[in-house]
């Protein structure tokens, strides 16, 4: 009989759990399976939609935002820290390089009425609905 500790000799004991978790996430529909980078939150009001995205370590001048109809795209680049030629990485879990994330918004937005700010690694975008798509109140007149 094998002792449980001998089953993992020389191997990462959590590798199987991580692999199973990844398979589980891919099998399930919903937020866990659909999540990409950067992570975003989206909510709407009557005139605008707000989007927040987590972008720690990304400089504002490295962020590119575009919008067309209902498609918002956040792209950019996160540069790796300078570690020096003698440095030996012990753990490297944060991704570096270029990224792009596109999300559908709940309505068409006016590309001239989009505001974006970044503070403490969180990007906040407010995009206003096109005026021609705004609900209009129709007055009812007596006969």
C-alpha positions in Angstrom: 0.0 0.0 0.0 1.2 3.5 -0.9 1.6 6.0 1.8 -0.3 9.3 0.8 2.9 11.4 1.1 4.7 9.1 -1.4 2.1 9.8 -4.1 3.3 13.4 -4.3 7.1 12.8 -4.1 8.8 15.4 -6.2 5.4 16.9 -7.5 3.3 19.8 -6.6 0.5 18.4 -4.4 -1.9 21.2 -5.5 -1.4 20.9 -9.2 -4.2 18.4 -9.6 -6.6 20.7 -7.6 -5.7 23.7 -9.8 -6.2 21.6 -12.9 -9.6 20.4 -11.7 -10.6 23.9 -10.7 -9.7 25.2 -14.2 -11.8 22.4 -15.8 -14.7 23.1 -13.4 -14.6 26.8 -14.4 -14.6 26.0 -18.1 -17.5 23.6 -17.7 -19.8 26.1 -15.9 -21.5 29.0 -17.6 -21.5 32.3 -15.9 -19.1 34.9 -14.4 -16.3 32.5 -13.4 -16.1 31.0 -16.9 -16.5 34.3 -18.7 -14.0 36.4 -16.6 -11.0 37.8 -18.4 -8.5 40.5 -17.8 -9.0 43.0 -16.6 -11.9 42.1 -14.3 -14.8 44.5 -14.9 -18.0 45.6 -13.2 -20.8 47.2 -15.3 -24.0 49.0 -14.1 -26.3 51.4 -15.8 -28.5 54.3 -15.0 -31.2 55.9 -17.2 -28.7 58.1 -19.1 -25.3 56.4 -18.8 -23.4 53.2 -18.1 -20.5 52.9 -15.7 -17.7 50.5 -16.0 -14.9 49.8 -13.6 -11.8 47.7 -14.4 -9.0 46.6 -12.2 -5.6 47.6 -13.7 -3.0 47.6 -11.0 0.4 48.5 -12.2 -0.8 49.9 -15.6 0.1 53.5 -16.2 -2.7 55.7 -17.6 -0.8 56.4 -20.8 -0.6 52.6 -21.4 -4.4 52.3 -21.5 -6.4 52.5 -24.8 -10.2 52.7 -24.7 -12.5 52.5 -27.7 -16.2 52.3 -28.1 -18.4 51.6 -31.1 -22.2 51.2 -30.7 -22.5 48.8 -27.8 -18.9 47.4 -27.8 -16.4 48.8 -25.3 -12.8 47.7 -25.6 -10.1 48.3 -23.0 -6.6 47.5 -24.2 -3.1 48.2 -22.9 0.2 47.0 -21.6 1.5 46.2 -18.2 5.3 46.2 -18.1 7.3 43.8 -16.0 9.4 45.2 -13.2 13.1 45.5 -13.8 14.6 42.6 -11.8 18.2 42.8 -13.1 20.2 40.1 -14.9 21.2 38.4 -11.7 17.7 38.0 -10.3 16.2 34.6 -9.9 12.3 34.5 -9.9 10.9 32.3 -7.2 7.3 33.0 -8.1 5.8 34.8 -11.0 2.0 34.9 -10.8 1.2 38.3 -12.2 0.9 38.6 -15.9 2.8 41.2 -17.9 2.5 42.3 -21.5 -0.4 43.4 -23.7 -4.0 42.8 -22.9 -7.4 43.5 -24.5 -10.9 43.0 -23.1 -14.1 43.8 -25.0 -17.5 43.9 -23.3 -21.0 44.5 -24.6 -22.8 47.5 -23.0 -26.6 47.5 -22.4 -27.2 50.3 -25.0 -25.4 52.2 -27.8 -23.2 55.0 -26.4 -22.2 58.4 -27.8 -18.5 58.1 -28.5 -18.1 61.9 -27.8 -19.6 61.5 -24.3 -17.3 58.9 -22.7 -15.2 59.9 -19.7 -12.3 57.8 -18.2 -10.2 58.2 -15.1 -7.8 55.9 -13.2 -7.2 56.0 -9.5 -5.4 53.5 -7.3 -5.3 51.0 -10.1 -9.0 51.1 -10.8 -10.2 52.5 -14.2 -13.6 54.1 -14.1 -15.4 54.8 -17.4 -18.8 56.6 -17.7 -20.4 56.3 -21.2 -23.6 58.2 -22.0 -26.4 56.9 -24.1 -26.9 58.4 -27.5 -29.5 61.2 -27.3 -31.5 59.7 -30.2 -31.8 56.4 -28.3 -33.0 58.1 -25.1 -36.6 57.2 -24.1 -38.8 60.1 -24.9 -42.0 61.0 -23.1 -45.0 61.4 -25.3 -47.6 63.9 -24.2 -51.2 62.7 -24.6 -53.5 65.5 -25.6 -57.3 65.4 -25.0 -59.4 64.9 -28.0 
